[in-house]
Amino acid sequence: MMENNILINKRFFDFLAPYYDKGILGKFLSNIIYRTVVSVKIKNNSKILDVGCGTGNLLYVLERKKSLKLYGIDLSKKMIQIARQKVKTADIREISVTNLDKEFVKNYFNYIFIVDAFHHFPNHKRVMKIFYRILKYGGRIIITDFNFGIILNKIFSALEPGNTGNYTKEQIKKLFKESGFMVEKQKKIGLFSLMTIGLKIKGKQIITRHAIKKDIK
Ligand SMILES: C[S@@+](CC[C@H](N)C(=O)[O-])C[C@H]1O[C@@H](n2cnc3c(N)ncnc32)[C@H](O)[C@@H]1O
C-alpha cells in the first residue's frame, strides 16, 4: 500500500515537473508558498528543511534571506532537477519522507516546512513522528495544505492521483497535538489553503503567549 502510494506520486510528479511552474496554476502555487514563508519570523543561522520541496520555490524564497542552512527532500527526480537548478546553495536529496529519519539526526532542524505536499505522504501519523524526532526543541513545523471542507476534501482526495487525505482545521489540529506539537497558530491562506504552525516543546516547559507572539508574524 505504502510502496504503491510512493510509486504513484513519483510517476505523477515526474510527469508534472516540466509544467509545474508554468501558467496561472504555477503563479497560484508560488503565491501560497510566499504567503506561508512571510507568516513565520525566521531566525538567522537556522537549519530549515522543505519536505516535498518540488521544484524548489520555497527554498528559492528562503535563499534570499541571509545565514540559513537550507535542505530539501523530494521523491521525484524530475522535480528535484528543476529545484537544484533554481536553488544552488540548498542541499536537496532524492528520498521519500518515510526515510527522513535515516537521513538526518535527532533534534536537527529549527524549521520544517511542508507546503501542498502533506496530502501526498503515506501514513501521516508515522510521518509526523519523524518530523517530531528531527526537529529541535523550540523548533517549528509549518504545514500549509489544501482544505476544501470535510466533504470536498474527500472528493478531492479520491480524484487526485497519490492523494492520501486532506484535513480540516480541527482534524489537523488534533493530528499535531497527538504527534506531540503545541499548535501555535492556524491561518487561512487564500480561499482553499490552511497553514498550521506547531512548536516542539519539552514535556513540562511553559511558554508564555508573549514569547510565542514574538516569533510569529
Ligand atoms: C504538489 S507538490 C508541492 C511541491 C512544493 N512543496 C510546492 O509547494 O511547490 C507535492 C510534492 O510532494 C512530493 N512527494 C510526494 N510524495 C512524497 C514522499 N513520499 N516523499 C517525499 N516527497 C513526496 C512530490 O514529488 C511533489 O514534488
The ligand as an SDF file (V2000), in Angstrom:
LIG
                    3D

 27 29  0  0  0  0  0  0  0  0999 V2000
    2.0710   19.4520   -5.0820 C   0  0  0  0  0  0  0  0  0  0  0  0
    3.8070   19.2080   -4.9900 S   0  0  0  0  0  0  0  0  0  0  0  0
    4.3050   20.5440   -3.9390 C   0  0  0  0  0  0  0  0  0  0  0  0
    5.7290   20.9530   -4.1880 C   0  0  0  0  0  0  0  0  0  0  0  0
    6.2040   22.1710   -3.3750 C   0  0  0  0  0  0  0  0  0  0  0  0
    6.1240   21.9320   -1.9570 N   0  0  0  0  0  0  0  0  0  0  0  0
    5.4150   23.3760   -3.7670 C   0  0  0  0  0  0  0  0  0  0  0  0
    4.6070   23.8430   -2.9440 O   0  0  0  0  0  0  0  0  0  0  0  0
    5.5860   23.8650   -4.8980 O   0  0  0  0  0  0  0  0  0  0  0  0
    3.9880   17.7890   -3.9300 C   0  0  0  0  0  0  0  0  0  0  0  0
    5.4280   17.2940   -3.8630 C   0  0  0  0  0  0  0  0  0  0  0  0
    5.4940   16.2420   -2.8930 O   0  0  0  0  0  0  0  0  0  0  0  0
    6.3780   15.2490   -3.3760 C   0  0  0  0  0  0  0  0  0  0  0  0
    6.1000   13.9750   -2.6970 N   0  0  0  0  0  0  0  0  0  0  0  0
    5.0090   13.1850   -2.8060 C   0  0  0  0  0  0  0  0  0  0  0  0
    5.1200   12.1040   -2.0330 N   0  0  0  0  0  0  0  0  0  0  0  0
    6.3190   12.2010   -1.4070 C   0  0  0  0  0  0  0  0  0  0  0  0
    7.0250   11.3770   -0.4790 C   0  0  0  0  0  0  0  0  0  0  0  0
    6.5290   10.1980   -0.0520 N   0  0  0  0  0  0  0  0  0  0  0  0
    8.2380   11.7960   -0.0590 N   0  0  0  0  0  0  0  0  0  0  0  0
    8.7710   12.9600   -0.4960 C   0  0  0  0  0  0  0  0  0  0  0  0
    8.1580   13.7700   -1.3710 N   0  0  0  0  0  0  0  0  0  0  0  0
    6.9510   13.3960   -1.8320 C   0  0  0  0  0  0  0  0  0  0  0  0
    6.1040   15.2100   -4.8650 C   0  0  0  0  0  0  0  0  0  0  0  0
    7.1390   14.5830   -5.5940 O   0  0  0  0  0  0  0  0  0  0  0  0
    5.9160   16.6870   -5.1760 C   0  0  0  0  0  0  0  0  0  0  0  0
    7.1160   17.2940   -5.5760 O   0  0  0  0  0  0  0  0  0  0  0  0
  1  2  1  0
  2  3  1  0
  2 10  1  0
  3  4  1  0
  4  5  1  0
  5  6  1  0
  5  7  1  0
  7  8  2  0
  7  9  1  0
 10 11  1  0
 11 12  1  0
 11 26  1  0
 12 13  1  0
 13 14  1  0
 13 24  1  0
 14 15  1  0
 14 23  1  0
 15 16  2  0
 16 17  1  0
 17 18  1  0
 17 23  2  0
 18 19  1  0
 18 20  2  0
 20 21  1  0
 21 22  2  0
 22 23  1  0
 24 25  1  0
 24 26  1  0
 26 27  1  0
M  CHG  2   2   1   9  -1
M  END
$$$$
